[in-house]
Amino acid sequence: MIITCPCGEKRFEIDAALIPEKGRTLKCGSCDKVWFFKMKLETKSNFTEEKINKLVNDEVLEKTDNLIKKSRPLKKTNDKALVKYKKKTSYSLGHFLRHILVFIISFIALIVVLDTLKGPLSNFIPNLELILFNLNETIKDIFLFLKDLIK
């Protein structure tokens, strides 16, 4: 048996055995409205159950079609691929080079700070002056290598 909510927007299929002759209170799952339903009121309707089923199915199909049309506008593309490939990450060579540049600048800044504070730090780190000189020479060699590589 199909029961229509008093708001008129929702219809429910309910087993007739669940509703006694006296009637029963029902609650709409859509609008949460509570009403008292008697079997006699529904059977006086001039609609047969088949007509109601057809109306419900037509209404559901129409609403579904409208939802599909609203949710996905059709796009015409020349792409014939069944599955579109999407990059998992947006990491690229540019990002990698930026990280390398930040690392190099940070390393040079560390050397400058160590060179500035080499007097007080030489008490804690023996041969700090020699280590800084070697790092400075290594950086110069790297820059000369890159310069020769570019030419």
N, C-alpha and C positions, 0 to 999 in steps of 0.2 A: 504494500500500500504506500502511496506517495502522499506526504503531508507537506503543505506549504506554510512557511513562516508568515505571521501576520505582517511583517514588513514587506513581504511580497518578493524579496530578492533571492530567497533560497528555498529549495525543495528537498525533502529528505525521503528516502525509501526506508520504511519501517515495517517490520513484520507485524501483521494485524493481531497476532496472538499476544503481543506485548501490551496492547492497549485494552483494558477491560471495558465492559459496556457502560460503566459509570463515567468513564473518561479518565484522563491522566494529565498531569502537568508536564509540559515539555519545555526544553530550552534549546534555542537556536545556537548552533555551533558557530555561526557567522557573526550575528549581531548580539548574541548573549541575551536575547529577549526571552522571557519566561511567560508561557500562556497555558491555559487549560484547554485540552483538546477532547472533544467527544466524537465517537464514531458516526453518530447520526448526521452530524453537520457535514462531514466529508462525503458520505454516501449520497446525499441529496444533490451533489454537484452533477451538472449535465455532461461532464467530461468522462469518458471511459478511461480506464487505466492505460490502454494502448495509446490513446490520443495524448494523455499526459506524458507518457514515456517519450513519444515522438517529439512533443514540445520541449521537454527537458533536453533531449539529445540535440535538437536543432539549436537551442539556446546555448548549450555548452560548446557546440562546434563553432557557433558564431563568435562567442566570447574568446574562444581559443584562437581563432583566426585573427581577431582584432589584436589580441595580445602579441601574437607572433609578428604581425605587421608593424606594431609599435616598437617592439623590442629590437628587431633586427631589420634596418632598412637594407634593401637589396643594393649591393655594390657591383657594378660591372667592371670586371678586371680581365685582362688578357692572360693572366696566369692560369695555367692548366694543372698546377700541382695540387694533389689531394691534401697534402699536409704541408703547412708553412713551417719553415725552419726559423726558429727564434734563437738568438744568441743567449746562452745561459748567463754569461757575464758580459759586462761592458768594458772589460779590461782590455787595453790596447797597447800598442807600442808607445804611444804618447804618454800614457799613464806610467809605463815602465821607465821611460826616460825621465819623467818628472821625479819619480822616486829615487833614481840614481843621482839626479842633480841635487836633491835635498840631502841625500847621504853625503855627497862630496862637500857641499857647503857646510854641513854639520861637522864633518871631520876636520875641515880647515879651521872652523871656529874653535873646535876643541884644541887644536894645535896652537892657535893664537892665545887662547886662555892659558894653556900650559906654559907657553913661552913667556907670557906676561908674569905669571906667578912662579917662575922656575926657581927664584931665590928661596922663598919659604918652602916650596914643595921638594927641593933637593934634599931636605932633611929626612923626608919620608921615602923618597924614591931615589935610590943611588944611581948615578950616571944619567940623570934626567937630561942634562945638557947634551950628552952624546946621542941619546935617543931622539931628542928634538932635532938635532942637526941631521941625523939620518932620515927622519921623516920629511924634513924640509927638502933634502936632496932627492928623495924618492918622488915627491910631488913635482919638483922641477923636471925630473927625468920623464915622468908621465906626460907633462905638458909638452915637452920637446918631442916625444914620440907621437902625440896627437897632431902636433904641428907638422911634422914630417909626413904623417899619414894623409893629411888634408892636401898637401902640396902635390 
